[in-house]
Amino acid sequence: MNTILVGLQWGDEGKGKLIDILAKDADFIVRYQGGNNAGHTVVVNNKSYVFHLIPSGILHKDKTCLIGNGVVIDPEALLGEIATLKKEGIEYHGRLKISSQAHVIFPYHRILDSLRESKRHLRIGTTGRGIGPCYADKVARCGIRICDLFNPKLFSQKLKDNLNEKNDIFRKAFHHQGFRFEALYRQYRAYARKLKPYICNVPLVLAQAREGGKSILFEGAQGSFLDIDFGTYPFVTSSSATAGGACIGTGVAPTSIDKVIGVVKAYTTRVGEGPFVTEFKAPLNDSIREKGREFGSTTGRPRRCGWFDNVMVRFSCLVNGVSEMAVMKLDVLDELKTLKICTAYKYKGKTFTEFPYDLEVLTKAKPVYEELAGWQRNISNVRYYAELPDNAKRYLDRLQELLKVKISYISVGSKREETIIR
């Protein structure tokens, strides 16, 4: 069984926890896009692990974890994560593999990311990790891949070409001194030596896995509404964060995918800038943020919180071909007397039941809500759907009815065991 796990909102849906749960039934776990701007949190035995590049399944000692060609890799960040695995006593030798075709983030990408953001009138809320500029180089065909680091002559030529262009931009547009070739060349050649044991041909490894009847789990980062094509552009990431990105970012054919599991929160959150039709007002925003610990695992930035947006998620289900769903953090809503689900947007006398891409509409539209009664009971100790309060079941049943997709997983807490599997 080859399964894609994809976020259906603006990321931070709880994919890390679900990947950790599903990994026990998979042989290979593959990360297919994004970079260290993502953060997946897993809680095991009351200990939190945060992964930015390494697939969350690495905590399962008999699983092989791969980083696909669709991911952009900051070698310093990746080696830092590997060092953390070693420190925590997590055995990863022979289980961690990295695509030779993945593109590499350099310091000039990170600096360029921050400088460009500082010049914008319409700021997009970048993490400053250099993700966007690295993907831009990839598309502009001047990027440097992992495999290039192992060819001294080619790497030297590519790095010099990049620095000639980038340093010109730094000095003329941003009055920044730029970067020196020798220091970067030596630094990244040293990274290459450390990463060499992990490098492989990911499409070939996965093809052999499929031929051997192995099960593959594809781990997406961010969420569908941060997708470069289908997200709330320009307030998006720079990669294909929908299910289709799994094929692009690993070299696995679409015909090999058996199932797509979509992940949502029981409410909605977003980090950084951009439209958010169902955003809470301050008092409720603050209380849900505190109860849900809604702070970015990568940047620590506070997340904006709001009601569940069916208009968004229904479109995500369509774009991703979702087979079944997981609803995470249902317990965060425990104390609320009334819950709301957004079923449409209104703007200038027009009602939108399908997601509109006009930025003006998304920025100024008012939500149309359905209201349901809350359950006002702690549900973190519930392990079976039948034991949920009636109003919690009504809320989930209504989401399922609106989205026309079965809800198979319900998270009622941050721990592995605090999950209902239907």
N, C-alpha and C positions, 0 to 999 in steps of 0.2 A: 504494500500500500504506500503510495507516494502522496504526501499531504502538504499543502501550502497553508501556513498560518499567517494571516494578514490582518492588520489593524484597519478598522472601518471608519475611524474618526480622525482626529489630528494627532495621532500617536499617544503614547503613555497609557494605552488601554489595559495593560496588564499581560502583554504577550509573553514576557519572560517567565512568569509563573506558569502559564499554560504550556509553554514549550517544555519546561521542566517536568510537568506532569505527563505530557505526551511522549517525552523522550524515552520513557521506559519501554515503549512498544515500537521504537524505531531503532534502526541499526546505524544510520547516518543522519546527522543534523547539519544543515547547510545554511549559512548566512548569505543572502544574495544581493543586498544593496545597502547604500548608506555608508557611514564611516563612524568615527568615534564621537560624532554628534548625537548618536543614539545611546540609550542606556536601558538595559533590561535588568530588573531587580528580581532576585529569587531568594526566598527565605526558607532555610532548611535548619531544623533543630534550633530555632530561635536565632539563627545567625543569618545576616543579610549578605548576599553576594551581588555586586553590580558588574555587569559585563557591557562593554562598549563595542568591542570588535569580535571577541571570541564567542561562539554560539553558547547559549545558556545550557545546552545539553552536556557540556563538559563536566558537570558535576556527577554525571552517571559514568562510572569507571569503565564500563564495557562498550561505550559508544564512540564512534569516530565523528569528529567535528571538523567541518571544512569552511573556509572563507572563500567565497566565489569571486569571479572576475568582475562582478558588478559592484563590489565593495571598493572604496578608496581607502588606502591604508597609510596611516601615520606610523612608521616603524618604531618611533620612540614610544608612542602610546601602546602599540601592540606588545612590544618587548616588556613594557611595564606591567601589562596584564599577565603575561607569561610568568614574570617574576612573582607576581601575587599568587598565582596558582602554586608555584613552587613553595612559597612561604606558608601557604595554607595546607600544604601536604597533599594537594590534589595531583594525582599522577596523570600526566598528559602526553608523555613520550609515545610516539607512534599513533596517537589518537588525534592530534591536531595537524591539519593540512591547510596549506594556503595556495591559492591559484597563482601561477606564474604570470597570468595575464592581468592581474589586478593592478590598478594605477596607484602611484605613490604620491603622498602628500609631502611637500617640502616646506621649510619655514617661510619661503616667499609666498606660498599659498595662504598661510595663516595671516601674515601681515597684510597682504592684499585684501583679504576678506574683511579685516577690521577697518582698513583705510577707506575702502569703498563704502562700507556702511556709514562711516562718519561723514561722508560727503553727500549722502542721499537725503532728499527731502522726504521721500516715501521709504522709510526704513522697514526692512523685512524681518528684523529680529534675529539675525544670524547668530550662531553660537561662537563664531570666530575661530572655528577649528580648521578652516581652509578647505572645507568640503566642496563648496560651490566653485571656487577657482580651480580646484583639481579636476572636477568634472568638466569645467569649461575647457581646460587644456586637452582633456581626453577627446572632446568633440571637435576641438580645433586641430586635432592630430599632431599636437606637439607635446603630449603627455609622456611621462616616463613610467614604464611598467616595472613590476618586480623583476621580471626576467632580464630587463635591460641593466639592472644593477650588477649582474654577474658577467657582463661583457664590458671590460674596462674601456676599450676604445670607443664603443658605441655609447656607453654611458657618459663618457667625457664629452663627446661631440654633442649629445642631446642636452646635457646640462649647460654647456657653454652657449648653445643657441638660445636656451630658455633664459639664461641670465642676461645675455645681450639685450633681449627684448624686455624682460621684467625690470632690469635695473634702469633702463631708459624710462619706463613708465614711472617707477618709483621716484626718480630724480625730478622729472619734468612735471608730473601730475601731482605728486604728493610731497615733494621736497624731502624725500627719504634717501639715505645713502645707498640702499640696496645691499647686495650680498656678494661675497667673494667666492670665487670658484674653488680654490684649493681646500678651504675649510669644509665646504659642503661635500665636495667629492670624497674626501677622506672619511667624513662622518657617515655618509651613506654606503660607502664600500664596507665600512665596519659593520653597519646594520645588516648588510647583505650576508656577511659571513655568519652572523648570529642566526639569521632567518633561514639559511640554506637547508637545514635538516627538515624543514616543514614544507618546502615548496614542491608542488606537484601539478599535474595536468588534471584539473578538477572534472571537466567533461568526461575524460577517459575513466577516472576513478568511479564516477557515478554510473557510467554505462556498464562497467564491470559489476558494480553493485546490483544494478537492475537485472543483469543477466544471471546473477547468482541468487536472485529471488530476495534480495535485501529490501528493507523498508527505509524510505528516505523522508525526512521531515524538513521542509524549507522554512526558514525563519526570516520573516521580514522585519525591517526596522521602520520607525516612524508610523504613519498611517496614510490611508488612501487620500485624505484631503490635504496631505502634504506632497502628494505625487506631482511631479513636474508637469504632467499633462492634464491630470484630472483634479488637481487640488485647487485651493482658493488662490490662484496665481495673482500676483507674484509672491504672496506670503506662503511659500512652499519650500521643500527641500530640492535638491538638484538631481534626484534619481527617480527611478520608476518604483514607487512604493506600493503599487497594486500587485495583485497576484501574477499578472503578466511579467513583472520584473523578475520572478523566480526563474523563468526560462531564459530571459535575456542575461541574467546575472550569474548563471551557472552552466549554461550550455546543454540543459536538459530540454528535450522536445516537449511541446504542449501535449502531445498524445500520450506522454508518460505520466501525466498528472491524474490522480484518481479522485482527489477530494480537496476542497478549499474550505477551511474553517475561518470564519470571520470573527474578530474579537472586538467587543465594545465595552465601555463602562456603562453602568446603569444610569449614568448621567453623562455630561460632556465636559471635557477640559481642553484647553489650548494654551500653549506657551508662546510668549512673544506677541508680535503684532499681527494684525489681520482681522477680518470681520468675524463676528460671533453673535449670531442672531438671538440665541437663547441664553446669553450670559446673565448670571445673577446680579442683583444689586449688592452693594457692599456688605451688609450684615450677613446675608446668607452665603455670599461668596466666601467670606472669611471663615465662617463656621464649617462649611463643607471642605474647604482647603485644609483646615486644621484636622478635622476628623479623618479625611482621606489621605493625609500627609501628601498633599499635592504640591510638591516641590520637585523640580527637574532633577533626575538622577545624574544627568551630565553636567548641568550648569548650576543647579541649586535654585534656579529662578522660580518664583511662585507661579503656579498655574492658574489661569482664569477658569472659573467653573460655571456651569449652566445646566439647564434642563436637557433631557434626552431629546435629540433632534431627529425625528423620523424622516424628514425630507432628505437630510444628508445621508443617513445610514441606508435608506432604501436605495438611493442611487449607488452607494458603495457596493451593496449586495449585487446590483445589476452589473456594474463594471467588473467586479471580481468573480462573478459566477459562484457565489457563496453556496456551499452545500449544507452547512449547519453553522450554528453560532455559539459563542461563549459570551455570557454577560458577567462582567467582573465588578467587584466592589459594591455589590448589592447592599452589603451591611452598612455602608456609609450613609444610606438613606434611612436607617433604622428609626431615627428620632423625629422624622418629619411627619406632620399631621396630614399634609396634602402633597401629592406629587403631580407634576405636569409633564405631558408629552407634547412636543411641537409637531403638528400635523400639516402645517402650511405656513407660508409667509404672506404678509400683505404690504403692498407698497403702491402709493398713488392710486388707490382704488382698485388695484388688481390683486387677485389672490394667486399665489404660486404654490401648486402642490408638487411640482417637479423642480428639482434643484436648478436655480438660475445662476449663470456664470457672470452676469453683469455685476461688476464690483460695486457700483452705486446702489444697486438693489440689495446686495448682500450687506452693505454697510448701513443702509437706512431702513431696511424692512423691519416690520414688527411681527413677532411670532403669533400664530394661532394655536391655542393650547386646548388639549383635553385634560381634565382634572380627574385624579383618582385618589381615593383615601389611602393614607399611609398605614403602616402596621404597628409602628411605635413599640417595637419589641426587639431585643437583642437576638440576632439570628446566627451569630458566629459559631454556635455549637450545633447548628442543624446540619445533618449529613444526607438527608433524603428529601426529595422534592415534596412528598406528601406531608412532611412535618413542618414545612414553611407556613407562616401565618397566611390565612386566606387572602388578605389584601396584597401580600407579596406575590402570591400565585396569580392574582388578578392582574397585577402590574406586568409580570412576565408574560402571561397569556396574551395581554393586549399588545405588547411589543411583538410577540411572535405572529399575532394576527395581522398587524400593520405591515410587518416586514415580509410575511409569507415565507419565513425560513425557520426551521426547527431550532430551538435553543437546547443544546445538548450539555452545556457546562455552565454552572453558576458558582461564582466565587463569593464566599461569605466571610472572607478574612485573608490575611496575607500569607498564611502558612500553607504548605502543600496539602495538608489534610483538611483544610477549611474550604473544601470544594465539593459541590454536589454534581454528580455525573448521572445524567438521565439515560 
